[in-house]
Amino acid sequence: MSHHTEFGRERGVGRLIPRLIVIGAVLAFAIGTAWELLEQRHVIAMSTDKANVSAVAGAPCPAVSAAAFASALRAQQLTLKYVFDFNGVTFGRAIGDADCDAAKAKGAAGLGAYAVCEFTGPAVLSVKTSRGEFFFLPGVGHKATVMTPGEIPRCVMAAPKLDY
């Protein structure tokens, strides 16, 4: 006999198994979530080190309106030949190469990040975030870096990681 009856209720191993299964599932979910958050925090920290945002210094890129941007594209006979998404931000450029990383967002407890993209000589740059579309004219042959903290792009005429 593997069970007892106490005050009209059955006690035994059979009633304990469903509870153990639920407790095990909750613990597995909690441990898996904690592991994923720690891994994400580690990846963001490594990417922040690689992005080296503190080394990015330079004059601001000329920012223009959408109409002025379209006019510059027509005048220079350019198109946004290279358009790509990185970390929730869409970047467009006419020429050159790009290299992107993520940097830790301030006050994000190590989990939030923003895009940092360097360009070798894009001529023109468009940046689309949840806050809108932004346009820059760094010019042909000029390196540029775009950072998007708070979803507001900031472009500077420098790209310290790109040595070509």
Secondary structure as UniProt FT lines:
FT   STRAND          3..6
FT   TURN            7..8
FT   STRAND          9..12
FT   HELIX           13..51
FT   HELIX           53..55
FT   STRAND          63..64
FT   HELIX           66..75
FT   TURN            76..77
FT   STRAND          82..86
FT   TURN            87..88
FT   STRAND          89..93
FT   STRAND          98..104
FT   TURN            106..107
FT   TURN            109..111
FT   STRAND          113..119
FT   STRAND          123..129
FT   TURN            130..131
FT   STRAND          132..139
FT   TURN            140..141
FT   STRAND          144..147
FT   HELIX           149..151
FT   STRAND          154..156
FT   TURN            160..161
//
